[in-house]
Every structure is written in C-alpha cells, then in structure tokens.
Amino acid sequence: MKIGLGLPIDDPALLLTWARRADAGPFSTLGLLDRLVFHNPEPLVTLAALAGATARIRVQTEVLIAPVHNTALLAKQTATLDRMSGGRFTLGIGVGGREDDCLAAGIDIRRRGRRLDEQMALLRRTWAGERYDESVGPIGPAPLTPGGPEVLFGGFTPAAIERVGRFGDGFLGAALPPQYLSGLFRDVEKVWEKYDCPGRPRLVAQVSVALGPRHTVDRARRNLLDYYEFSGRAAYMAEGLLTTPGQIRAAVADLAGIGADEVVLYCWAPDPDQVERLAEAVF
C-alpha cells in the first residue's frame, strides 16, 4: 500500500522543503487542500511549483472545491499541470461546504452539486480534445495522461459516491474511522460495477497526524481547530489527531485492512522534520 503526505498550509514558504524531502524518501503523494476564504495557498499554483521541484512523487488536490473555480480555466490549469508534471497530477475534487467560499466566488451554494456535475462533463470533454461547447472550440494544452488527469472524488453523500462511477477514477475518504469508511468504500465499489467501469476504483484514505515535540503537536491541534471551526466538528476533528508512531501505524494497518490503496498522512504543523519521523514510523 502507498503512503502519501498531506501538506501543512500555515507556512507556504516551507512547502518546497517538504516536497524535496518527501521526494527523496518513500512517500507516494503530496496532497494539498483547497479553500477560498482562508489563509491556505492556492493549490494548483502551489502544486505546480512542487512538481517542478520534485522528480517522482505525485501531487494531488485534497480536495479542490471545483464549484468555486471557473470551469474553462480549471480545464486549462489541470491539463497544464498534468503535462508539466509528467503525468504526476491527481485531481481530488469535491463540492465544499462553506457558504463564504461560495459567496466570494459568486455562486449559489445550493447549486454546487449540480454545478460540479456540469463541470465534470465539460472537463472530460475538454481533456479529450473536443470543443468546450457548441460555441467555443477546444481548450489546450492536451493533458499528458490520456483522457485527463486521474480524478478522485471526496465527500460523504450518495451523490459524491455516484460521481465516482459517472466521472471518476476513485474515491478519497477523509476524517472517518475505518469502520465507517469501509462502508463508503464498499458503496464506491458497487457504483463502479453499476456503471460497468473497467478495472476497480482507486480507494484513498486520509488521517490527520502530528509527529514530533510538544510544540509541533500543539500547533497542529490549533490549526485543525481553526480550519474546521466553520463545521461545528472542530473539537471532534482535533481529537482524531494521531500523535504517536504506534497510533499512526495502527491506523495505516486498519485502513489497509478495509481495502485502501493509499493512505495520506495529513500533517497540520509546518515542522518539516516530520517527513523523516513519519517515514521512520510507517516504513
């Protein structure tokens, strides 16, 4: 099973250091979250820089809130990133849930699911080299990956699961214990069969971690509380932070047991020494 790293967001200047150290180690993926009304770096711009600073590790949005993005520009950006990274880009995608993000982007939060469905049809058509729509021609460049970059859907609703079969390559499940995430994984597999998709869906799990001295763990917990404040579940999310090698190894084993192809260890503190600590703990 592959192990990725989710990148901290509170000190973007350190992310090149994180990326180079992870690329030199055993990790498979660098993930980066997306929000509009927050202090996180813009993910596609940041991942492009990280792809240029690395040689083998994949880069992944985790997840991009597609409805707040312009669809034509998003098609061009993602194809460009896939091409310039040598096909190392995965588009983790979802609808988001923050009203202020939607207000800032000028979209109706009540239509974000329908908007994502419309966007995915346009993205797939554009990546295939077809006309963007009846009045607009093709938008290049062509992605390096045939048909476009790998797409993983994140979310917890039946609509999110359904999109995996309709548009995607797999599913990204975050912040759920294995016993609940297992049910979502099995639902994804059923939808995959329903749409007669080839092969099997890629199943990715995410857990929150902080490994290091007390100040690293405390900062990670504060960042978790800050990020999830809007949700009403901030305390629950902070309680789920894994802070010892034993906890992290056990979580990885449990997620492997429910069929995860990859586990992304999401790091909430900017201390880059965690790269080597996590490698030693997990590998």
C-alpha positions as CSV (number, residue, x, y, z in Angstrom):
1,M,0.0,0.0,0.0
2,K,1.2,3.5,-0.8
3,I,1.7,6.2,1.8
4,G,1.3,9.9,1.0
5,L,1.8,13.2,2.9
6,G,-0.8,15.9,3.2
7,L,1.0,19.3,3.4
8,P,0.5,21.8,6.1
9,I,-0.9,25.2,5.0
10,D,0.2,27.8,7.5
11,D,3.7,28.4,6.2
12,P,3.7,28.1,2.4
13,A,7.4,29.1,2.2
14,L,8.3,25.7,3.8
15,L,6.4,23.6,1.2
16,L,9.3,23.3,-1.2
17,T,11.4,21.9,1.7
18,W,8.6,19.4,2.5
19,A,8.3,18.4,-1.2
20,R,12.0,17.8,-1.8
21,R,12.4,15.8,1.4
22,A,9.4,13.7,0.7
23,D,10.5,13.1,-2.9
24,A,13.8,11.8,-1.5
25,G,12.0,9.4,0.7
26,P,9.5,6.6,0.4
27,F,6.3,8.6,0.1
28,S,4.0,8.3,-2.9
29,T,2.0,11.6,-3.0
30,L,1.9,15.2,-1.8
31,G,-1.7,16.3,-1.1
32,L,-2.9,19.9,-0.6
33,L,-6.3,21.1,0.5
34,D,-8.4,23.9,-1.1
35,R,-10.4,26.8,0.4
36,L,-11.1,30.2,-0.9
37,V,-11.8,32.3,2.2
38,F,-8.9,31.1,4.3
39,H,-5.1,31.6,4.5
40,N,-4.1,28.4,2.6
41,P,-2.1,28.8,-0.6
42,E,-3.9,28.3,-3.8
43,P,-3.5,24.6,-4.5
44,L,-3.0,24.4,-8.3
45,V,-0.3,27.1,-8.3
46,T,1.4,25.6,-5.3
47,L,1.4,22.0,-6.7
48,A,2.8,23.3,-10.0
49,A,5.8,24.7,-8.1
50,L,6.2,21.5,-6.1
51,A,6.0,19.3,-9.2
52,G,8.8,21.4,-10.7
53,A,10.9,20.9,-7.5
54,T,10.5,17.1,-7.5
55,A,11.2,14.2,-9.8
56,R,9.0,11.2,-8.9
57,I,6.4,12.0,-6.2
58,R,2.8,12.6,-7.3
59,V,0.9,15.9,-6.5
60,Q,-2.8,15.9,-5.6
61,T,-5.5,18.3,-4.6
62,E,-7.3,17.0,-1.5
63,V,-9.8,18.2,-2.4
64,L,-10.2,21.0,-4.9
65,I,-13.6,22.8,-4.4
66,A,-14.4,22.8,-8.1
67,P,-17.7,24.8,-8.0
68,V,-15.8,28.0,-6.9
69,H,-13.5,27.7,-9.9
70,N,-14.1,28.9,-13.4
71,T,-14.6,25.7,-15.4
72,A,-12.8,26.6,-18.6
73,L,-9.8,28.0,-16.7
74,L,-9.8,24.9,-14.5
75,A,-9.7,22.6,-17.6
76,K,-6.7,24.5,-18.8
77,Q,-4.9,24.7,-15.5
78,T,-5.3,20.9,-14.7
79,A,-4.3,19.8,-18.2
80,T,-1.2,22.1,-18.0
81,L,-0.3,20.7,-14.5
82,D,-0.7,17.2,-15.7
83,R,1.5,17.8,-18.7
84,M,4.2,19.8,-16.9
85,S,4.4,17.3,-14.0
86,G,5.0,14.4,-16.4
87,G,1.5,12.9,-15.6
88,R,2.1,13.0,-11.8
89,F,-1.0,15.0,-11.0
90,T,-4.2,13.7,-9.4
91,L,-7.3,15.9,-9.2
92,G,-9.0,15.3,-5.9
93,I,-12.3,17.1,-6.3
94,G,-15.5,17.9,-4.3
95,V,-18.3,20.4,-3.7
96,G,-17.1,22.0,-0.4
97,G,-19.5,23.2,2.2
98,R,-18.6,26.7,3.2
99,E,-21.0,29.5,2.4
100,D,-18.4,32.2,2.4
101,D,-16.3,30.4,-0.3
102,C,-19.4,30.3,-2.5
103,L,-20.2,34.0,-1.8
104,A,-16.7,35.1,-2.6
105,A,-16.9,33.1,-5.9
106,G,-20.3,34.4,-6.8
107,I,-22.1,31.0,-6.9
108,D,-25.2,29.7,-5.2
109,I,-24.2,27.2,-2.5
110,R,-27.5,25.3,-3.1
111,R,-26.5,24.5,-6.7
112,R,-22.9,23.5,-6.1
113,G,-23.6,19.8,-6.6
114,R,-25.3,20.4,-9.9
115,R,-22.6,22.7,-10.9
116,L,-19.9,20.1,-10.2
117,D,-21.8,17.6,-12.4
118,E,-21.8,20.2,-15.2
119,Q,-18.2,20.9,-14.7
120,M,-17.1,17.3,-14.9
121,A,-18.8,16.8,-18.2
122,L,-17.0,19.9,-19.6
123,L,-13.7,18.8,-18.1
124,R,-13.8,15.3,-19.5
125,R,-14.8,16.7,-22.9
126,T,-12.1,19.4,-22.9
127,W,-9.4,16.9,-21.8
128,A,-10.4,14.6,-24.7
129,G,-9.6,17.5,-27.1
130,E,-13.2,18.1,-28.1
131,R,-14.9,21.5,-28.4
132,Y,-15.6,23.1,-25.0
133,D,-19.2,23.7,-26.1
134,E,-21.2,24.4,-29.2
135,S,-19.9,28.0,-29.4
136,V,-16.4,27.5,-28.1
137,G,-13.6,25.4,-29.7
138,P,-11.1,23.2,-27.9
139,I,-9.1,24.4,-25.0
140,G,-5.5,23.2,-24.8
141,P,-2.9,22.1,-23.9
142,A,-3.8,18.4,-24.1
143,P,-3.0,16.6,-20.9
144,L,-0.2,14.1,-20.9
145,T,-2.5,11.5,-19.3
146,P,-4.9,10.1,-21.9
147,G,-8.4,11.4,-21.1
148,G,-7.1,13.8,-18.5
149,P,-5.6,13.5,-15.0
150,E,-6.7,10.9,-12.5
151,V,-9.9,12.2,-10.7
152,L,-10.7,11.2,-7.1
153,F,-14.0,12.4,-5.6
154,G,-14.2,13.3,-2.0
155,G,-17.4,13.6,0.1
156,F,-19.8,11.6,2.2
157,T,-23.1,11.8,0.4
158,P,-24.7,9.3,-2.1
159,A,-24.2,12.0,-4.8
160,A,-20.5,12.1,-4.2
161,I,-20.2,8.3,-4.4
162,E,-22.3,8.3,-7.6
163,R,-19.9,10.7,-9.3
164,V,-17.1,8.2,-8.9
165,G,-18.9,5.9,-11.4
166,R,-20.1,8.6,-13.6
167,F,-16.9,10.7,-14.0
168,G,-14.1,9.4,-11.8
169,D,-11.2,7.1,-11.2
170,G,-11.6,6.6,-7.5
171,F,-12.6,8.0,-4.1
172,L,-10.9,9.9,-1.4
173,G,-12.3,9.4,2.2
174,A,-11.2,11.7,4.9
175,A,-11.7,12.0,8.7
176,L,-13.7,8.9,9.2
177,P,-12.8,5.8,11.4
178,P,-12.2,2.6,9.3
179,Q,-15.5,1.0,10.3
180,Y,-17.4,3.9,8.7
181,L,-15.0,4.5,5.8
182,S,-15.3,0.8,4.9
183,G,-19.0,1.3,4.2
184,L,-18.2,4.1,1.8
185,F,-15.5,2.1,0.1
186,R,-18.0,-0.8,-0.5
187,D,-20.6,1.7,-1.8
188,V,-18.0,3.1,-4.2
189,E,-17.3,-0.5,-5.5
190,K,-21.0,-1.1,-6.0
191,V,-21.3,2.2,-8.0
192,W,-18.3,1.2,-10.0
193,E,-20.0,-2.1,-11.0
194,K,-23.3,-0.3,-11.7
195,Y,-21.6,1.9,-14.3
196,D,-19.6,-1.0,-15.7
197,C,-16.3,0.8,-15.2
198,P,-13.1,-1.1,-16.2
199,G,-10.8,-2.5,-13.5
200,R,-11.5,-1.2,-10.0
201,P,-11.8,2.2,-8.3
202,R,-8.8,3.6,-6.5
203,L,-9.6,4.0,-2.8
204,V,-7.6,6.6,-0.8
205,A,-8.0,7.3,2.9
206,Q,-6.7,10.4,4.8
207,V,-5.8,10.7,8.5
208,S,-4.6,13.7,10.5
209,V,-1.2,13.4,12.1
210,A,1.4,15.3,14.0
211,L,4.7,13.7,15.0
212,G,7.3,15.5,17.0
213,P,7.9,17.6,20.1
214,R,5.0,19.1,22.1
215,H,5.1,22.4,20.2
216,T,4.6,20.6,16.9
217,V,1.6,18.7,18.2
218,D,0.1,21.7,19.8
219,R,0.4,23.8,16.7
220,A,-1.2,21.0,14.6
221,R,-4.1,20.8,17.0
222,R,-4.6,24.6,16.9
223,N,-4.5,24.5,13.1
224,L,-7.1,21.7,13.0
225,L,-9.4,23.7,15.3
226,D,-9.0,26.8,13.1
227,Y,-9.6,25.0,9.9
228,Y,-12.7,23.1,11.0
229,E,-14.2,25.9,13.1
230,F,-16.9,26.5,10.5
231,S,-18.1,22.9,10.6
232,G,-19.2,22.6,14.2
233,R,-17.0,19.5,14.3
234,A,-13.7,21.1,15.2
235,A,-13.2,19.5,18.6
236,Y,-14.0,16.1,17.1
237,M,-11.5,16.6,14.3
238,A,-8.8,17.7,16.8
239,E,-9.5,14.7,19.0
240,G,-8.8,12.4,16.0
241,L,-5.2,13.8,15.5
242,L,-2.7,10.9,15.7
243,T,0.4,11.9,17.6
244,T,2.5,8.7,18.2
245,P,4.2,6.2,15.9
246,G,2.1,3.4,17.3
247,Q,-1.2,5.2,16.6
248,I,-0.2,6.0,13.1
249,R,1.0,2.5,12.3
250,A,-2.2,1.1,13.7
251,A,-4.4,3.5,11.6
252,V,-2.4,2.6,8.4
253,A,-2.9,-1.1,9.1
254,D,-6.6,-0.7,9.8
255,L,-7.1,1.3,6.6
256,A,-5.2,-1.3,4.6
257,G,-7.5,-3.9,6.1
258,I,-10.6,-2.2,4.6
259,G,-9.0,-2.1,1.1
260,A,-7.3,1.4,1.0
261,D,-4.8,1.6,-1.9
262,E,-3.2,4.6,-0.4
263,V,-3.2,6.4,3.0
264,V,-2.4,10.1,3.1
265,L,-1.0,11.2,6.4
266,Y,-2.2,14.8,6.6
267,C,0.2,17.0,8.5
268,W,-1.2,20.0,10.3
269,A,2.0,21.6,11.7
270,P,4.7,23.1,9.4
271,D,7.7,21.3,11.1
272,P,9.4,19.6,8.0
273,D,11.3,17.2,10.3
274,Q,8.0,15.3,10.4
275,V,8.9,13.9,6.9
276,E,11.7,11.8,8.3
277,R,9.9,11.0,11.5
278,L,6.8,9.7,9.6
279,A,9.0,7.7,7.2
280,E,10.7,6.0,10.2
281,A,7.4,5.4,11.9
282,V,5.5,3.9,9.0
283,F,8.0,2.3,6.7
